[in-house]
């Protein structure tokens, strides 16, 4: 019995030692199979391709991996190429080949990779001792938005300075004894000054409206409104006003229309702007058709304003809602336009989750159609 017990204990120790040696050997085998660099992991390429931005791995100044976005930007033959041939951009090459460069992921601005005017932000992060992760994100859109902001400030300043200069000039003229003493001259100059001051007032009012609308554009209006009532209340003063073009307005509002969710003040401003444009640019004595009816799908209301004027050339149509964009600057200023009317309309429509369409044919006129969602029942 004792001999059997000792044999069992010895067998147990031998089996345990064998299992330990087997486990250690398997661990060594797994460690040898593990990739030395993260880029050698079998799922690494899948991870790179998941990014919409251009992503590359650079090792020893050569491109070793790249995702689909990087191939679209730099070409499909960049794998294995030196960074000089892959990037062809002095700034990128300098950063990627400098052995003393500190790569902490901070953005580096690059202009001219891809298209000549494209603006990119490059970030470089170390991956181990040899490899670097290069991340390229396109910032062209953000730059375009910044340019629009700068242009807007410049245009607004110009639009305000022009009437201000005229007012100042006439004030200086009226202070002269001869010009100021002549009643007819003085009356004419004062009328011009009044018109220029009114133009400045209208511009400032539109600028303030545009600023407020942009600040509120993500907030959906919460009031149920009858669009037909809003149109009637807005157009009636124009029909009965001093401008003879008001008598050319023809209303056609369908009966029994559902409500929309909206801001009453903004929607009145929208109607006023597009009808006023039709009055300004339509031919005198021709009808200005204002209609409201359900859309074809029945899910929206369609507001249409059509004039019979000179019309607008096709190349101008895409830019009509830009701030201060004018097809004919001289004529727009002559009829009192601020250059912000349709931009305001576009922002109001967007804020109401609607859709704006502008169609025009030279020699026949312009048709503006606005679709507004019908308020949900309940």
C-alpha positions as CSV (number, residue, x, y, z in Angstrom):
1,X,0.0,0.0,0.0
2,X,2.8,2.4,0.9
3,X,4.6,1.7,-2.4
4,X,1.3,2.4,-4.3
5,X,0.8,5.7,-2.4
6,X,4.4,6.9,-3.1
7,X,4.0,6.0,-6.7
8,X,0.8,8.0,-7.0
9,X,2.4,11.1,-5.4
10,X,5.4,10.9,-7.8
11,X,3.0,10.5,-10.7
12,X,1.1,13.6,-9.6
13,X,4.2,15.7,-9.3
14,X,5.4,14.5,-12.7
15,X,2.0,15.3,-14.3
16,X,1.9,18.8,-12.7
17,X,5.4,19.5,-13.9
18,X,4.5,18.4,-17.4
19,X,1.4,20.6,-17.4
20,X,3.5,23.6,-16.2
21,X,6.1,23.0,-18.8
22,X,3.4,22.7,-21.5
23,X,1.7,25.9,-20.4
24,X,5.0,27.8,-20.4
25,X,5.9,26.5,-23.8
26,X,2.5,27.5,-25.2
27,X,2.9,31.0,-23.7
28,X,6.3,31.4,-25.3
29,X,4.8,30.3,-28.6
30,X,2.0,32.9,-28.3
31,X,4.4,35.6,-27.4
32,X,6.5,34.8,-30.4
33,X,3.4,35.0,-32.6
34,X,2.3,38.4,-31.2
35,X,3.1,41.3,-33.6
36,X,6.0,43.5,-32.6
37,X,4.0,46.6,-33.7
38,X,0.3,47.4,-33.4
39,X,0.2,47.9,-37.2
40,X,0.9,44.2,-37.7
41,X,-2.3,43.3,-35.9
42,X,-4.8,41.5,-38.2
43,X,-7.6,43.9,-37.4
44,X,-5.5,47.1,-37.8
45,X,-6.4,47.7,-41.4
46,X,-10.1,47.4,-40.6
47,X,-9.6,50.0,-37.9
48,X,-7.9,52.4,-40.3
49,X,-10.6,52.0,-43.0
50,X,-13.3,52.9,-40.4
51,X,-12.0,56.5,-40.4
52,X,-13.5,58.9,-42.9
53,X,-10.3,61.0,-42.6
54,X,-7.1,60.0,-44.3
55,X,-5.0,57.8,-42.1
56,X,-1.5,56.5,-42.8
57,X,1.3,54.6,-41.0
58,X,4.8,55.8,-41.7
59,X,7.9,53.8,-40.7
60,X,11.5,54.7,-41.5
61,X,10.2,57.5,-43.7
62,X,8.1,55.1,-45.9
63,X,4.3,54.6,-46.0
64,X,3.5,51.1,-44.7
65,X,-0.3,51.3,-44.3
66,X,-3.0,53.6,-45.5
67,X,-6.8,53.7,-45.5
68,X,-9.2,54.2,-48.3
69,X,-9.5,58.0,-47.7
70,X,-5.7,58.3,-47.9
71,X,-5.6,56.4,-51.2
72,X,-8.3,58.8,-52.6
73,X,-6.2,61.7,-51.5
74,X,-2.6,60.7,-52.3
75,X,-3.1,57.8,-54.9
76,X,-3.4,54.1,-54.7
77,X,0.3,53.4,-55.2
78,X,1.6,55.0,-52.0
79,X,2.3,51.8,-50.0
80,X,6.0,51.2,-49.8
81,X,6.9,54.6,-51.2
82,X,9.0,57.2,-49.4
83,X,7.1,60.1,-47.8
84,X,8.8,62.4,-50.4
85,X,7.0,60.6,-53.3
86,X,3.8,59.9,-51.4
87,X,3.1,63.4,-50.1
88,X,4.9,65.7,-52.5
89,X,4.4,68.5,-50.0
90,X,7.4,70.2,-48.4
91,X,5.8,70.8,-45.0
92,X,4.6,67.3,-44.6
93,X,7.9,65.8,-45.8
94,X,9.9,68.0,-43.4
95,X,7.9,66.9,-40.4
96,X,7.9,63.2,-41.3
97,X,11.6,62.9,-42.1
98,X,13.0,65.1,-39.3
99,X,14.4,62.6,-36.7
100,X,14.4,65.4,-34.0
101,X,10.7,66.4,-34.6
102,X,8.5,66.1,-31.5
103,X,5.3,64.4,-32.5
104,X,2.6,65.1,-29.8
105,X,-0.5,65.0,-32.0
106,X,-0.8,68.8,-32.3
107,X,-2.3,70.0,-35.6
108,X,0.0,71.1,-38.5
109,X,-1.6,73.3,-41.2
110,X,-1.0,72.2,-44.8
111,X,-2.2,73.9,-47.9
112,X,-2.1,72.3,-51.3
113,X,-2.3,68.5,-50.6
114,X,-4.8,67.2,-53.2
115,X,-6.3,70.3,-54.9
116,X,-4.3,73.5,-54.9
117,X,-6.5,75.4,-52.6
118,X,-7.4,72.6,-50.2
119,X,-6.5,73.1,-46.6
120,X,-5.6,70.2,-44.4
121,X,-4.7,69.6,-40.8
122,X,-2.0,67.0,-40.2
123,X,-1.5,65.3,-36.8
124,X,1.4,62.9,-36.2
125,X,1.5,60.5,-33.2
126,X,4.2,58.0,-32.4
127,X,3.4,54.3,-32.6
128,X,6.3,52.5,-30.9
129,X,9.9,53.3,-31.6
130,X,9.7,53.3,-35.4
131,X,6.2,53.9,-36.7
132,X,4.1,57.1,-36.8
133,X,0.4,57.5,-37.2
134,X,-0.4,60.3,-39.6
135,X,-3.9,61.8,-39.5
136,X,-5.1,64.2,-42.3
137,X,-8.4,66.0,-41.9
138,X,-9.9,68.4,-44.5
139,X,-10.5,71.9,-43.1
140,X,-11.4,73.5,-46.4
141,X,-15.0,73.8,-45.5
142,X,-14.2,75.5,-42.2
143,X,-11.9,77.9,-44.0
144,X,-14.7,78.7,-46.5
145,X,-17.1,79.5,-43.6
146,X,-14.5,81.8,-42.1
147,X,-14.0,83.5,-45.5
148,X,-17.8,84.0,-45.7
149,X,-17.8,85.6,-42.2
150,X,-14.9,88.0,-43.1
151,X,-16.6,88.9,-46.4
152,X,-19.9,89.5,-44.6
153,X,-18.2,91.9,-42.2
154,X,-16.5,93.7,-45.1
155,X,-19.7,93.9,-47.1
156,X,-21.8,95.1,-44.2
157,X,-19.2,97.8,-43.4
158,X,-19.2,99.0,-47.0
159,X,-23.0,99.0,-47.2
160,X,-23.2,101.2,-44.1
161,X,-20.3,103.5,-45.0
162,X,-21.8,104.3,-48.5
163,X,-25.0,106.1,-47.2
164,X,-23.1,107.5,-44.3
165,X,-20.6,109.2,-46.6
166,X,-23.5,110.6,-48.7
167,X,-25.2,112.0,-45.6
168,X,-22.0,113.6,-44.4
169,X,-21.3,115.1,-47.8
170,X,-24.7,116.7,-48.0
171,X,-24.4,118.1,-44.5
172,X,-21.1,119.7,-45.4
173,X,-22.8,121.2,-48.5
174,X,-25.7,122.5,-46.6
175,X,-23.5,124.3,-44.2
176,X,-22.2,126.4,-47.0
177,X,-24.1,129.7,-47.2
178,X,-25.2,129.7,-50.8
179,X,-26.4,126.1,-51.0
180,X,-28.0,126.1,-47.6
181,X,-29.9,129.3,-48.2
182,X,-31.6,128.1,-51.4
183,X,-34.9,126.4,-50.4
184,X,-35.2,124.1,-53.4
185,X,-31.6,122.8,-53.1
186,X,-31.9,122.4,-49.3
187,X,-35.2,120.5,-49.7
188,X,-33.7,118.2,-52.3
189,X,-30.6,117.5,-50.3
190,X,-32.6,116.8,-47.1
191,X,-34.7,114.3,-49.0
192,X,-31.6,112.5,-50.2
193,X,-30.2,112.5,-46.7
194,X,-33.5,111.1,-45.4
195,X,-33.5,108.3,-48.0
196,X,-29.9,107.4,-47.2
197,X,-30.7,107.3,-43.5
198,X,-33.7,105.1,-44.1
199,X,-31.5,102.8,-46.2
200,X,-29.0,102.5,-43.3
201,X,-31.9,101.9,-40.9
202,X,-33.3,99.1,-43.1
203,X,-29.8,97.5,-43.4
204,X,-29.2,97.6,-39.6
205,X,-32.7,96.1,-39.0
206,X,-32.0,93.3,-41.5
207,X,-28.6,92.6,-40.0
208,X,-30.2,92.4,-36.5
209,X,-32.9,90.1,-37.8
210,X,-30.4,87.8,-39.5
211,X,-28.3,87.6,-36.3
212,X,-31.3,86.7,-34.2
213,X,-32.6,84.1,-36.8
214,X,-29.2,82.4,-37.0
215,X,-29.0,82.2,-33.2
216,X,-32.5,80.6,-33.1
217,X,-32.2,78.3,-36.2
218,X,-32.0,75.1,-34.2
219,X,-35.2,75.8,-32.2
220,X,-38.3,74.6,-33.9
221,X,-41.2,77.2,-33.6
222,X,-43.9,75.9,-31.3
223,X,-47.0,77.8,-32.3
224,X,-49.8,76.6,-34.5
225,X,-50.5,79.3,-37.1
226,X,-52.9,79.7,-40.1
227,X,-50.6,80.7,-43.0
228,X,-53.4,82.1,-45.0
229,X,-54.2,84.6,-42.2
230,X,-50.5,85.6,-42.0
231,X,-50.4,86.2,-45.8
232,X,-53.5,88.4,-45.7
233,X,-52.3,90.5,-42.8
234,X,-48.9,91.0,-44.4
235,X,-50.1,91.7,-48.0
236,X,-53.2,93.9,-47.2
237,X,-51.1,97.0,-46.2
238,X,-49.1,96.6,-49.5
239,X,-52.3,96.4,-51.5
240,X,-53.7,99.5,-49.9
241,X,-50.4,101.4,-49.7
242,X,-49.0,104.3,-51.7
243,X,-46.9,102.0,-54.1
244,X,-49.0,101.5,-57.2
245,X,-47.5,98.1,-57.6
246,X,-49.5,97.0,-54.6
247,X,-52.6,97.1,-56.8
248,X,-51.1,94.4,-59.0
249,X,-51.1,91.8,-56.2
250,X,-53.4,88.9,-56.9
251,X,-54.2,86.6,-53.9
252,X,-55.3,83.0,-54.3
253,X,-55.4,81.2,-50.9
254,X,-57.1,77.8,-50.8
255,X,-59.8,77.2,-48.3
256,X,-59.7,74.9,-45.3
257,X,-55.9,74.7,-45.1
258,X,-54.3,73.0,-42.1
259,X,-52.0,74.9,-39.7
260,X,-48.2,75.1,-39.6
261,X,-45.8,75.3,-36.7
262,X,-44.2,78.7,-36.9
263,X,-43.1,82.0,-35.6
264,X,-45.7,84.6,-36.6
265,X,-43.2,87.5,-36.8
266,X,-40.7,85.6,-38.9
267,X,-43.3,84.3,-41.3
268,X,-44.7,87.8,-41.8
269,X,-41.1,89.0,-42.5
270,X,-40.7,86.1,-45.0
271,X,-43.9,87.0,-46.9
272,X,-43.1,90.7,-46.9
273,X,-39.7,90.2,-48.3
274,X,-40.6,87.9,-51.2
275,X,-43.7,90.0,-52.2
276,X,-41.7,93.3,-51.9
277,X,-39.1,91.7,-54.2
278,X,-41.8,90.9,-56.8
279,X,-43.1,94.5,-56.5
280,X,-39.6,95.9,-57.1
281,X,-38.4,93.7,-59.9
282,X,-41.6,92.8,-61.8
283,X,-42.7,94.9,-64.7
284,X,-45.0,97.8,-63.8
285,X,-48.7,96.9,-64.4
286,X,-48.1,93.2,-64.5
287,X,-49.7,90.9,-61.9
288,X,-47.9,89.6,-58.8
289,X,-49.5,86.2,-58.1
290,X,-49.5,85.1,-54.5
291,X,-50.9,81.7,-53.8
292,X,-51.1,79.2,-50.9
293,X,-52.1,75.6,-51.4
294,X,-51.3,72.0,-50.2
295,X,-48.2,70.4,-51.8
296,X,-48.6,67.4,-54.0
297,X,-47.8,65.0,-51.1
298,X,-50.2,66.8,-48.8
299,X,-47.6,67.0,-46.0
300,X,-46.6,70.6,-46.6
301,X,-48.1,74.0,-47.6
302,X,-46.8,75.6,-50.7
303,X,-46.5,79.4,-50.8
304,X,-45.8,80.8,-54.3
305,X,-45.0,84.3,-55.4
306,X,-44.6,84.9,-59.1
307,X,-43.8,88.1,-61.0
308,X,-43.5,89.0,-64.7
309,X,-40.3,90.9,-64.9
310,X,-36.9,90.7,-66.6
311,X,-36.1,87.4,-64.9
312,X,-32.7,86.2,-63.7
313,X,-29.9,84.5,-65.6
314,X,-29.3,80.8,-64.7
315,X,-25.7,81.5,-63.4
316,X,-27.0,83.8,-60.7
317,X,-29.7,81.5,-59.3
318,X,-27.5,79.4,-57.0
319,X,-26.1,82.5,-55.3
320,X,-29.3,84.5,-54.7
321,X,-29.6,83.6,-51.1
322,X,-26.0,84.7,-50.3
323,X,-25.7,87.8,-48.1
324,X,-25.3,91.0,-50.1
325,X,-25.2,89.1,-53.4
326,X,-26.9,91.2,-56.2
327,X,-27.6,90.4,-59.8
328,X,-27.5,94.1,-60.6
329,X,-26.0,96.2,-57.9
330,X,-27.0,99.5,-59.4
331,X,-30.6,98.6,-59.8
332,X,-30.8,96.9,-56.4
333,X,-29.6,100.1,-54.6
334,X,-31.9,102.3,-56.8
335,X,-35.0,100.4,-55.6
336,X,-33.8,100.4,-52.0
337,X,-32.6,96.8,-51.6
338,X,-30.2,95.9,-48.7
339,X,-28.9,92.7,-50.3
340,X,-30.1,90.6,-47.3
341,X,-33.8,90.0,-48.3
342,X,-33.5,86.5,-49.8
343,X,-30.8,85.5,-47.3
344,X,-33.3,86.3,-44.5
345,X,-35.9,84.3,-46.3
346,X,-33.6,81.3,-46.6
347,X,-32.8,81.3,-42.9
348,X,-36.4,81.7,-41.9
349,X,-37.4,78.7,-44.2
350,X,-34.6,76.6,-42.8
351,X,-35.6,77.5,-39.2
352,X,-39.1,76.2,-40.0
353,X,-37.7,73.0,-41.5
354,X,-39.1,74.0,-44.9
355,X,-37.7,74.2,-48.4
356,X,-37.1,77.2,-50.7
357,X,-37.2,77.0,-54.5
358,X,-36.3,79.9,-56.9
359,X,-37.0,79.5,-60.6
360,X,-36.6,82.2,-63.2
361,X,-36.6,82.7,-67.0
362,X,-35.1,85.7,-68.6
363,X,-37.7,87.9,-70.2
364,X,-40.6,86.2,-68.4
365,X,-40.1,86.6,-64.7
366,X,-39.3,84.9,-61.4
367,X,-41.2,82.3,-59.3
368,X,-40.4,81.7,-55.7
369,X,-41.9,78.7,-54.0
370,X,-41.7,78.0,-50.2
371,X,-42.8,74.7,-48.7
372,X,-43.6,74.6,-45.0
373,X,-44.4,71.4,-43.0
374,X,-48.0,71.0,-41.8
375,X,-48.4,70.8,-38.1
376,X,-48.9,67.3,-36.7
377,X,-52.4,66.5,-35.5
378,X,-53.1,66.3,-31.8
